[in-house]
Amino acid sequence: MFGFGRLATFDYFAHLERALGERIRAAGDEMESVVVDVPPTASMRRRAGRLAEIVARTCGADVGERGPIHLVGHSTGGLDGRILASPGAVLPVEDAALAWLPRLCSITTMNTPHFGTPLAKFFATVSGQRFLYALSAFTFIGLSLGAPPLAAASAIVVALGRLDRAIGLEVRVLDRATDALLRLLDDARAREVRLYLEAVKLDQGAILQLTPEAMELLHTGIRDREGVLYQSTVSMAPPPSVKATLRSSTGGPWGATSAAIFATLYTLTSQLDERYPCALPYAGDASEALLAGAYGRAPGARANDGVVPLRSQLWGKLAWAGHADHLDVLGHFRDARRKARVKEGQHTDWLASGAGFDRTQFGMLADAIAKGVLQAARG
């Protein structure tokens, strides 16, 4: 909902891309990775079509490629992959853009809202659209710059403090905070980021489609492709608390801002409708056992990562489950090694959730994904 591929020299997927590449090569195989930029909040059908075209252009037979293809999708990206792979799917592309599908070996979905998310219903409101716009800007700034000035950080806390289902957000405060953030960038980066934010503002088809009601309809039309491994990774974060907020505040105003934003997102995501619960009630014996082992007991319907309910993230074989927020799993977590080597890349936390996700757990997550990819390719 507020992610990107590469934007203004910042690579959103760099940590995961590096981790998977290291593990594939250590197993004796080669991997060429391509980060796919799709319209950030456009309809999933359009996004899936864009994904198909990019795979065809970078991995098609006309460029000499013949090897197996694997899709790894985070959040809505996982749904893009499933729609693309679904037999009989009607996408806005030429047939040639789908010629590579027989080479598809696996689809890995990470924290993907397979059954929708209540957060989408809020983002579909007028206030929610403005919040999504501001949140997209804050996400880029938070990850790329680390810590914006106190004034900009305080402004969004004020706006969130006035969040109310009846009166909505104080949108003027949000708009001023967003503009203040963009002024921190040089002209070249600011132009690119503004174009990205304009795309978020102009086309929000995916937001409507990610509501629980719409996702129920989606499942009547898409199905898994035979011979393709579907594996998922899931996570949940602890519910926001005063203790967690105080701990985040030790990171300064930006830490407190990040914690306030996460608390808002978590609360909205946990507001379930019993008629449309955003959940796979029972994931099978093996998956339920893995969930119980990861969390002490199988999580309930309200458990979430701050954006997607945990039980909405389940699809296919469950490869990994742990405590992490929606962005931790991409490598955007608090790095205890403050002077990490440049080649490893510094991990910058955004959405301070108190999940405690770290390098060790990130390594285990990458191990699990790579294991499934390798088994699918060799099998």
Contacts in CASP RR format, 6 or more apart in sequence:
PFRMAT RR
TARGET T0000
AUTHOR 0000-0000-0000
METHOD contacts of the structure
MODEL  1
MFGFGRLATFDYFAHLERALGERIRAAGDEMESVVVDVPPTASMRRRAGR
LAEIVARTCGADVGERGPIHLVGHSTGGLDGRILASPGAVLPVEDAALAW
LPRLCSITTMNTPHFGTPLAKFFATVSGQRFLYALSAFTFIGLSLGAPPL
AAASAIVVALGRLDRAIGLEVRVLDRATDALLRLLDDARAREVRLYLEAV
KLDQGAILQLTPEAMELLHTGIRDREGVLYQSTVSMAPPPSVKATLRSST
GGPWGATSAAIFATLYTLTSQLDERYPCALPYAGDASEALLAGAYGRAPG
ARANDGVVPLRSQLWGKLAWAGHADHLDVLGHFRDARRKARVKEGQHTDW
LASGAGFDRTQFGMLADAIAKGVLQAARG
1 40 0 8 1.000
1 41 0 8 1.000
1 75 0 8 1.000
1 76 0 8 1.000
1 119 0 8 1.000
1 120 0 8 1.000
1 123 0 8 1.000
1 132 0 8 1.000
1 206 0 8 1.000
1 207 0 8 1.000
1 210 0 8 1.000
1 307 0 8 1.000
2 40 0 8 1.000
2 132 0 8 1.000
2 135 0 8 1.000
2 136 0 8 1.000
2 139 0 8 1.000
2 200 0 8 1.000
3 12 0 8 1.000
3 40 0 8 1.000
3 75 0 8 1.000
3 136 0 8 1.000
3 139 0 8 1.000
4 12 0 8 1.000
4 37 0 8 1.000
4 40 0 8 1.000
4 140 0 8 1.000
4 196 0 8 1.000
5 11 0 8 1.000
5 12 0 8 1.000
5 13 0 8 1.000
5 35 0 8 1.000
5 36 0 8 1.000
5 37 0 8 1.000
6 12 0 8 1.000
6 35 0 8 1.000
6 37 0 8 1.000
7 140 0 8 1.000
7 192 0 8 1.000
7 193 0 8 1.000
7 196 0 8 1.000
8 140 0 8 1.000
8 144 0 8 1.000
8 185 0 8 1.000
8 188 0 8 1.000
8 189 0 8 1.000
8 192 0 8 1.000
8 193 0 8 1.000
9 189 0 8 1.000
10 140 0 8 1.000
10 143 0 8 1.000
10 144 0 8 1.000
11 17 0 8 1.000
11 35 0 8 1.000
12 35 0 8 1.000
12 143 0 8 1.000
12 330 0 8 1.000
13 35 0 8 1.000
13 74 0 8 1.000
13 330 0 8 1.000
14 345 0 8 1.000
15 330 0 8 1.000
15 331 0 8 1.000
15 332 0 8 1.000
15 345 0 8 1.000
15 347 0 8 1.000
15 362 0 8 1.000
16 72 0 8 1.000
16 74 0 8 1.000
16 329 0 8 1.000
16 330 0 8 1.000
16 331 0 8 1.000
16 366 0 8 1.000
17 33 0 8 1.000
17 35 0 8 1.000
18 344 0 8 1.000
19 362 0 8 1.000
19 363 0 8 1.000
19 366 0 8 1.000
20 31 0 8 1.000
20 33 0 8 1.000
20 72 0 8 1.000
20 366 0 8 1.000
20 369 0 8 1.000
20 370 0 8 1.000
20 373 0 8 1.000
21 31 0 8 1.000
21 33 0 8 1.000
21 370 0 8 1.000
22 366 0 8 1.000
23 366 0 8 1.000
23 367 0 8 1.000
23 370 0 8 1.000
24 30 0 8 1.000
24 31 0 8 1.000
24 370 0 8 1.000
24 373 0 8 1.000
24 374 0 8 1.000
25 31 0 8 1.000
27 370 0 8 1.000
27 374 0 8 1.000
29 374 0 8 1.000
29 377 0 8 1.000
32 59 0 8 1.000
34 54 0 8 1.000
34 55 0 8 1.000
34 58 0 8 1.000
34 59 0 8 1.000
36 50 0 8 1.000
36 51 0 8 1.000
36 54 0 8 1.000
36 55 0 8 1.000
38 46 0 8 1.000
38 47 0 8 1.000
38 50 0 8 1.000
38 51 0 8 1.000
38 77 0 8 1.000
38 80 0 8 1.000
39 46 0 8 1.000
39 47 0 8 1.000
39 50 0 8 1.000
39 199 0 8 1.000
39 203 0 8 1.000
40 136 0 8 1.000
40 196 0 8 1.000
40 199 0 8 1.000
40 200 0 8 1.000
41 132 0 8 1.000
41 199 0 8 1.000
41 200 0 8 1.000
41 203 0 8 1.000
41 204 0 8 1.000
41 205 0 8 1.000
41 206 0 8 1.000
41 207 0 8 1.000
42 199 0 8 1.000
42 203 0 8 1.000
42 204 0 8 1.000
42 205 0 8 1.000
42 206 0 8 1.000
43 203 0 8 1.000
43 205 0 8 1.000
43 206 0 8 1.000
43 209 0 8 1.000
44 76 0 8 1.000
44 79 0 8 1.000
44 80 0 8 1.000
44 83 0 8 1.000
44 206 0 8 1.000
44 209 0 8 1.000
44 218 0 8 1.000
45 83 0 8 1.000
45 91 0 8 1.000
45 92 0 8 1.000
46 92 0 8 1.000
47 76 0 8 1.000
47 77 0 8 1.000
47 80 0 8 1.000
47 206 0 8 1.000
48 80 0 8 1.000
48 81 0 8 1.000
48 83 0 8 1.000
48 84 0 8 1.000
48 89 0 8 1.000
48 91 0 8 1.000
49 84 0 8 1.000
49 91 0 8 1.000
49 92 0 8 1.000
49 93 0 8 1.000
49 97 0 8 1.000
51 71 0 8 1.000
51 77 0 8 1.000
51 80 0 8 1.000
51 81 0 8 1.000
51 84 0 8 1.000
52 84 0 8 1.000
52 91 0 8 1.000
52 93 0 8 1.000
52 97 0 8 1.000
52 98 0 8 1.000
53 93 0 8 1.000
53 97 0 8 1.000
55 69 0 8 1.000
55 71 0 8 1.000
55 100 0 8 1.000
56 96 0 8 1.000
56 97 0 8 1.000
56 98 0 8 1.000
56 99 0 8 1.000
56 100 0 8 1.000
57 63 0 8 1.000
59 65 0 8 1.000
59 69 0 8 1.000
59 100 0 8 1.000
59 103 0 8 1.000
60 99 0 8 1.000
60 100 0 8 1.000
61 99 0 8 1.000
61 100 0 8 1.000
66 103 0 8 1.000
67 103 0 8 1.000
68 103 0 8 1.000
68 104 0 8 1.000
68 105 0 8 1.000
68 376 0 8 1.000
68 377 0 8 1.000
69 100 0 8 1.000
69 103 0 8 1.000
69 104 0 8 1.000
69 105 0 8 1.000
70 104 0 8 1.000
70 105 0 8 1.000
70 106 0 8 1.000
70 107 0 8 1.000
70 108 0 8 1.000
70 373 0 8 1.000
70 376 0 8 1.000
70 377 0 8 1.000
71 78 0 8 1.000
71 81 0 8 1.000
71 84 0 8 1.000
71 85 0 8 1.000
71 104 0 8 1.000
71 106 0 8 1.000
71 107 0 8 1.000
71 108 0 8 1.000
72 107 0 8 1.000
72 108 0 8 1.000
72 110 0 8 1.000
72 369 0 8 1.000
72 373 0 8 1.000
73 80 0 8 1.000
73 81 0 8 1.000
73 107 0 8 1.000
73 108 0 8 1.000
73 109 0 8 1.000
73 110 0 8 1.000
73 112 0 8 1.000
74 110 0 8 1.000
74 111 0 8 1.000
74 112 0 8 1.000
74 329 0 8 1.000
74 330 0 8 1.000
75 110 0 8 1.000
75 111 0 8 1.000
75 112 0 8 1.000
75 113 0 8 1.000
75 307 0 8 1.000
75 308 0 8 1.000
75 326 0 8 1.000
76 112 0 8 1.000
76 113 0 8 1.000
76 206 0 8 1.000
76 210 0 8 1.000
77 109 0 8 1.000
77 112 0 8 1.000
78 107 0 8 1.000
78 109 0 8 1.000
78 110 0 8 1.000
78 112 0 8 1.000
79 109 0 8 1.000
79 112 0 8 1.000
79 113 0 8 1.000
79 114 0 8 1.000
79 218 0 8 1.000
81 107 0 8 1.000
82 107 0 8 1.000
82 109 0 8 1.000
82 114 0 8 1.000
82 222 0 8 1.000
82 224 0 8 1.000
82 230 0 8 1.000
82 315 0 8 1.000
83 89 0 8 1.000
83 91 0 8 1.000
83 222 0 8 1.000
84 91 0 8 1.000
85 101 0 8 1.000
85 104 0 8 1.000
85 107 0 8 1.000
85 224 0 8 1.000
85 225 0 8 1.000
85 228 0 8 1.000
86 221 0 8 1.000
86 222 0 8 1.000
86 223 0 8 1.000
86 224 0 8 1.000
86 225 0 8 1.000
87 223 0 8 1.000
87 225 0 8 1.000
87 226 0 8 1.000
89 222 0 8 1.000
91 97 0 8 1.000
91 98 0 8 1.000
101 225 0 8 1.000
104 225 0 8 1.000
104 228 0 8 1.000
105 228 0 8 1.000
105 229 0 8 1.000
105 373 0 8 1.000
105 376 0 8 1.000
105 377 0 8 1.000
106 228 0 8 1.000
106 229 0 8 1.000
106 230 0 8 1.000
106 231 0 8 1.000
106 372 0 8 1.000
106 373 0 8 1.000
106 376 0 8 1.000
106 377 0 8 1.000
107 228 0 8 1.000
107 229 0 8 1.000
107 230 0 8 1.000
107 231 0 8 1.000
108 231 0 8 1.000
108 232 0 8 1.000
108 233 0 8 1.000
108 319 0 8 1.000
108 369 0 8 1.000
108 372 0 8 1.000
108 373 0 8 1.000
109 230 0 8 1.000
109 231 0 8 1.000
109 232 0 8 1.000
109 233 0 8 1.000
109 313 0 8 1.000
109 315 0 8 1.000
110 232 0 8 1.000
110 233 0 8 1.000
110 329 0 8 1.000
110 330 0 8 1.000
110 369 0 8 1.000
111 233 0 8 1.000
111 234 0 8 1.000
111 235 0 8 1.000
111 305 0 8 1.000
111 307 0 8 1.000
111 308 0 8 1.000
111 313 0 8 1.000
111 326 0 8 1.000
111 329 0 8 1.000
112 232 0 8 1.000
112 308 0 8 1.000
112 312 0 8 1.000
112 313 0 8 1.000
112 315 0 8 1.000
113 120 0 8 1.000
113 210 0 8 1.000
113 215 0 8 1.000
113 278 0 8 1.000
113 307 0 8 1.000
113 308 0 8 1.000
113 309 0 8 1.000
113 312 0 8 1.000
113 313 0 8 1.000
114 215 0 8 1.000
114 232 0 8 1.000
114 280 0 8 1.000
114 312 0 8 1.000
114 313 0 8 1.000
114 314 0 8 1.000
114 315 0 8 1.000
115 212 0 8 1.000
115 215 0 8 1.000
115 216 0 8 1.000
115 219 0 8 1.000
115 277 0 8 1.000
115 278 0 8 1.000
115 279 0 8 1.000
115 280 0 8 1.000
115 309 0 8 1.000
115 311 0 8 1.000
115 312 0 8 1.000
116 210 0 8 1.000
116 211 0 8 1.000
116 212 0 8 1.000
116 214 0 8 1.000
116 215 0 8 1.000
116 278 0 8 1.000
116 308 0 8 1.000
116 309 0 8 1.000
116 312 0 8 1.000
117 210 0 8 1.000
117 212 0 8 1.000
117 269 0 8 1.000
117 278 0 8 1.000
117 304 0 8 1.000
117 307 0 8 1.000
117 308 0 8 1.000
117 309 0 8 1.000
117 312 0 8 1.000
118 212 0 8 1.000
118 268 0 8 1.000
118 269 0 8 1.000
118 270 0 8 1.000
118 271 0 8 1.000
118 272 0 8 1.000
118 273 0 8 1.000
118 278 0 8 1.000
118 309 0 8 1.000
119 265 0 8 1.000
119 268 0 8 1.000
119 269 0 8 1.000
119 306 0 8 1.000
119 307 0 8 1.000
119 308 0 8 1.000
120 207 0 8 1.000
120 208 0 8 1.000
120 209 0 8 1.000
120 210 0 8 1.000
120 211 0 8 1.000
120 212 0 8 1.000
121 211 0 8 1.000
121 212 0 8 1.000
122 128 0 8 1.000
122 131 0 8 1.000
122 268 0 8 1.000
123 129 0 8 1.000
123 131 0 8 1.000
123 132 0 8 1.000
123 204 0 8 1.000
123 207 0 8 1.000
124 204 0 8 1.000
124 207 0 8 1.000
124 208 0 8 1.000
124 211 0 8 1.000
125 168 0 8 1.000
127 168 0 8 1.000
127 169 0 8 1.000
127 171 0 8 1.000
128 169 0 8 1.000
129 201 0 8 1.000
129 204 0 8 1.000
129 207 0 8 1.000
130 169 0 8 1.000
130 171 0 8 1.000
130 174 0 8 1.000
130 175 0 8 1.000
131 169 0 8 1.000
131 174 0 8 1.000
132 200 0 8 1.000
132 204 0 8 1.000
132 207 0 8 1.000
133 174 0 8 1.000
133 178 0 8 1.000
133 197 0 8 1.000
133 200 0 8 1.000
133 201 0 8 1.000
134 156 0 8 1.000
134 159 0 8 1.000
134 174 0 8 1.000
134 175 0 8 1.000
134 177 0 8 1.000
134 178 0 8 1.000
135 261 0 8 1.000
136 196 0 8 1.000
136 197 0 8 1.000
136 200 0 8 1.000
137 178 0 8 1.000
137 181 0 8 1.000
137 182 0 8 1.000
137 193 0 8 1.000
137 197 0 8 1.000
138 156 0 8 1.000
138 178 0 8 1.000
138 181 0 8 1.000
138 257 0 8 1.000
138 261 0 8 1.000
139 327 0 8 1.000
139 350 0 8 1.000
140 193 0 8 1.000
140 196 0 8 1.000
141 148 0 8 1.000
141 181 0 8 1.000
141 184 0 8 1.000
141 185 0 8 1.000
142 148 0 8 1.000
142 254 0 8 1.000
142 258 0 8 1.000
142 348 0 8 1.000
142 350 0 8 1.000
143 332 0 8 1.000
143 348 0 8 1.000
143 350 0 8 1.000
145 184 0 8 1.000
146 254 0 8 1.000
146 348 0 8 1.000
147 153 0 8 1.000
147 252 0 8 1.000
147 253 0 8 1.000
147 254 0 8 1.000
147 255 0 8 1.000
148 180 0 8 1.000
148 181 0 8 1.000
148 184 0 8 1.000
148 254 0 8 1.000
149 180 0 8 1.000
149 184 0 8 1.000
150 253 0 8 1.000
151 180 0 8 1.000
152 177 0 8 1.000
152 180 0 8 1.000
152 181 0 8 1.000
152 184 0 8 1.000
153 253 0 8 1.000
153 254 0 8 1.000
153 255 0 8 1.000
153 256 0 8 1.000
153 257 0 8 1.000
154 253 0 8 1.000
154 257 0 8 1.000
155 173 0 8 1.000
155 174 0 8 1.000
155 176 0 8 1.000
155 177 0 8 1.000
155 180 0 8 1.000
156 173 0 8 1.000
156 174 0 8 1.000
156 177 0 8 1.000
156 257 0 8 1.000
156 260 0 8 1.000
156 261 0 8 1.000
157 256 0 8 1.000
157 257 0 8 1.000
157 260 0 8 1.000
158 170 0 8 1.000
158 173 0 8 1.000
159 169 0 8 1.000
159 170 0 8 1.000
159 171 0 8 1.000
159 173 0 8 1.000
159 174 0 8 1.000
159 177 0 8 1.000
160 169 0 8 1.000
160 260 0 8 1.000
160 261 0 8 1.000
160 264 0 8 1.000
161 260 0 8 1.000
162 168 0 8 1.000
162 169 0 8 1.000
162 170 0 8 1.000
162 173 0 8 1.000
163 169 0 8 1.000
163 264 0 8 1.000
178 197 0 8 1.000
182 190 0 8 1.000
182 193 0 8 1.000
182 194 0 8 1.000
183 190 0 8 1.000
185 193 0 8 1.000
208 214 0 8 1.000
209 215 0 8 1.000
209 218 0 8 1.000
212 273 0 8 1.000
212 276 0 8 1.000
212 277 0 8 1.000
212 278 0 8 1.000
213 276 0 8 1.000
215 278 0 8 1.000
216 276 0 8 1.000
224 230 0 8 1.000
224 316 0 8 1.000
228 376 0 8 1.000
229 317 0 8 1.000
229 372 0 8 1.000
229 375 0 8 1.000
229 376 0 8 1.000
230 315 0 8 1.000
230 316 0 8 1.000
230 317 0 8 1.000
231 316 0 8 1.000
231 317 0 8 1.000
231 318 0 8 1.000
231 319 0 8 1.000
231 369 0 8 1.000
231 372 0 8 1.000
232 313 0 8 1.000
232 314 0 8 1.000
232 315 0 8 1.000
232 316 0 8 1.000
232 317 0 8 1.000
232 318 0 8 1.000
232 319 0 8 1.000
233 313 0 8 1.000
233 318 0 8 1.000
233 319 0 8 1.000
233 320 0 8 1.000
233 321 0 8 1.000
233 329 0 8 1.000
233 365 0 8 1.000
233 368 0 8 1.000
233 369 0 8 1.000
234 291 0 8 1.000
234 310 0 8 1.000
234 313 0 8 1.000
234 314 0 8 1.000
234 318 0 8 1.000
234 320 0 8 1.000
234 321 0 8 1.000
234 322 0 8 1.000
235 305 0 8 1.000
235 310 0 8 1.000
235 313 0 8 1.000
235 321 0 8 1.000
235 322 0 8 1.000
235 323 0 8 1.000
235 324 0 8 1.000
235 325 0 8 1.000
235 326 0 8 1.000
235 328 0 8 1.000
235 329 0 8 1.000
235 355 0 8 1.000
235 357 0 8 1.000
236 295 0 8 1.000
236 299 0 8 1.000
236 303 0 8 1.000
236 304 0 8 1.000
236 305 0 8 1.000
236 310 0 8 1.000
236 322 0 8 1.000
236 323 0 8 1.000
236 324 0 8 1.000
237 262 0 8 1.000
237 266 0 8 1.000
237 304 0 8 1.000
237 305 0 8 1.000
237 306 0 8 1.000
237 323 0 8 1.000
237 324 0 8 1.000
237 325 0 8 1.000
237 328 0 8 1.000
237 353 0 8 1.000
237 354 0 8 1.000
237 355 0 8 1.000
238 244 0 8 1.000
238 323 0 8 1.000
238 353 0 8 1.000
238 354 0 8 1.000
238 355 0 8 1.000
239 266 0 8 1.000
239 270 0 8 1.000
240 259 0 8 1.000
240 262 0 8 1.000
240 263 0 8 1.000
240 266 0 8 1.000
240 267 0 8 1.000
240 353 0 8 1.000
244 259 0 8 1.000
244 352 0 8 1.000
244 353 0 8 1.000
244 354 0 8 1.000
245 256 0 8 1.000
245 259 0 8 1.000
245 260 0 8 1.000
245 263 0 8 1.000
247 354 0 8 1.000
248 255 0 8 1.000
248 256 0 8 1.000
248 258 0 8 1.000
248 259 0 8 1.000
248 352 0 8 1.000
248 354 0 8 1.000
249 255 0 8 1.000
249 256 0 8 1.000
249 259 0 8 1.000
255 352 0 8 1.000
258 349 0 8 1.000
258 350 0 8 1.000
258 351 0 8 1.000
258 352 0 8 1.000
259 352 0 8 1.000
259 353 0 8 1.000
261 351 0 8 1.000
262 306 0 8 1.000
262 325 0 8 1.000
262 351 0 8 1.000
262 352 0 8 1.000
262 353 0 8 1.000
265 306 0 8 1.000
265 307 0 8 1.000
265 351 0 8 1.000
266 304 0 8 1.000
266 306 0 8 1.000
266 353 0 8 1.000
269 304 0 8 1.000
269 305 0 8 1.000
269 306 0 8 1.000
269 307 0 8 1.000
269 308 0 8 1.000
269 309 0 8 1.000
270 302 0 8 1.000
270 304 0 8 1.000
270 309 0 8 1.000
272 278 0 8 1.000
272 279 0 8 1.000
272 301 0 8 1.000
272 302 0 8 1.000
272 309 0 8 1.000
277 301 0 8 1.000
277 311 0 8 1.000
278 301 0 8 1.000
278 309 0 8 1.000
278 311 0 8 1.000
278 312 0 8 1.000
279 301 0 8 1.000
279 309 0 8 1.000
279 311 0 8 1.000
279 312 0 8 1.000
280 311 0 8 1.000
280 312 0 8 1.000
280 314 0 8 1.000
280 315 0 8 1.000
281 311 0 8 1.000
282 288 0 8 1.000
283 291 0 8 1.000
283 311 0 8 1.000
283 314 0 8 1.000
283 318 0 8 1.000
286 317 0 8 1.000
286 318 0 8 1.000
287 314 0 8 1.000
287 317 0 8 1.000
287 318 0 8 1.000
288 298 0 8 1.000
290 318 0 8 1.000
290 321 0 8 1.000
291 298 0 8 1.000
291 299 0 8 1.000
291 318 0 8 1.000
291 321 0 8 1.000
292 298 0 8 1.000
294 321 0 8 1.000
294 322 0 8 1.000
294 323 0 8 1.000
295 321 0 8 1.000
295 322 0 8 1.000
295 323 0 8 1.000
299 310 0 8 1.000
299 311 0 8 1.000
300 310 0 8 1.000
300 311 0 8 1.000
301 309 0 8 1.000
301 311 0 8 1.000
302 309 0 8 1.000
303 309 0 8 1.000
303 310 0 8 1.000
303 311 0 8 1.000
304 310 0 8 1.000
305 313 0 8 1.000
305 324 0 8 1.000
305 325 0 8 1.000
305 326 0 8 1.000
305 329 0 8 1.000
305 353 0 8 1.000
306 325 0 8 1.000
306 326 0 8 1.000
306 351 0 8 1.000
306 353 0 8 1.000
307 325 0 8 1.000
307 326 0 8 1.000
308 326 0 8 1.000
319 368 0 8 1.000
319 369 0 8 1.000
319 371 0 8 1.000
319 372 0 8 1.000
320 364 0 8 1.000
320 365 0 8 1.000
320 368 0 8 1.000
320 369 0 8 1.000
322 361 0 8 1.000
323 355 0 8 1.000
323 356 0 8 1.000
323 357 0 8 1.000
323 361 0 8 1.000
324 333 0 8 1.000
324 353 0 8 1.000
324 355 0 8 1.000
324 356 0 8 1.000
324 357 0 8 1.000
324 361 0 8 1.000
324 365 0 8 1.000
325 351 0 8 1.000
325 353 0 8 1.000
325 354 0 8 1.000
325 355 0 8 1.000
325 357 0 8 1.000
326 351 0 8 1.000
327 333 0 8 1.000
327 350 0 8 1.000
327 351 0 8 1.000
328 349 0 8 1.000
328 351 0 8 1.000
328 353 0 8 1.000
328 355 0 8 1.000
328 356 0 8 1.000
328 357 0 8 1.000
328 362 0 8 1.000
329 357 0 8 1.000
329 362 0 8 1.000
329 365 0 8 1.000
331 347 0 8 1.000
331 362 0 8 1.000
332 347 0 8 1.000
332 348 0 8 1.000
332 349 0 8 1.000
332 350 0 8 1.000
332 351 0 8 1.000
333 347 0 8 1.000
333 349 0 8 1.000
333 355 0 8 1.000
333 356 0 8 1.000
333 357 0 8 1.000
333 358 0 8 1.000
333 362 0 8 1.000
334 347 0 8 1.000
334 349 0 8 1.000
334 352 0 8 1.000
334 356 0 8 1.000
334 358 0 8 1.000
335 346 0 8 1.000
335 347 0 8 1.000
335 348 0 8 1.000
335 349 0 8 1.000
335 359 0 8 1.000
336 358 0 8 1.000
336 359 0 8 1.000
337 359 0 8 1.000
340 346 0 8 1.000
340 347 0 8 1.000
347 359 0 8 1.000
END
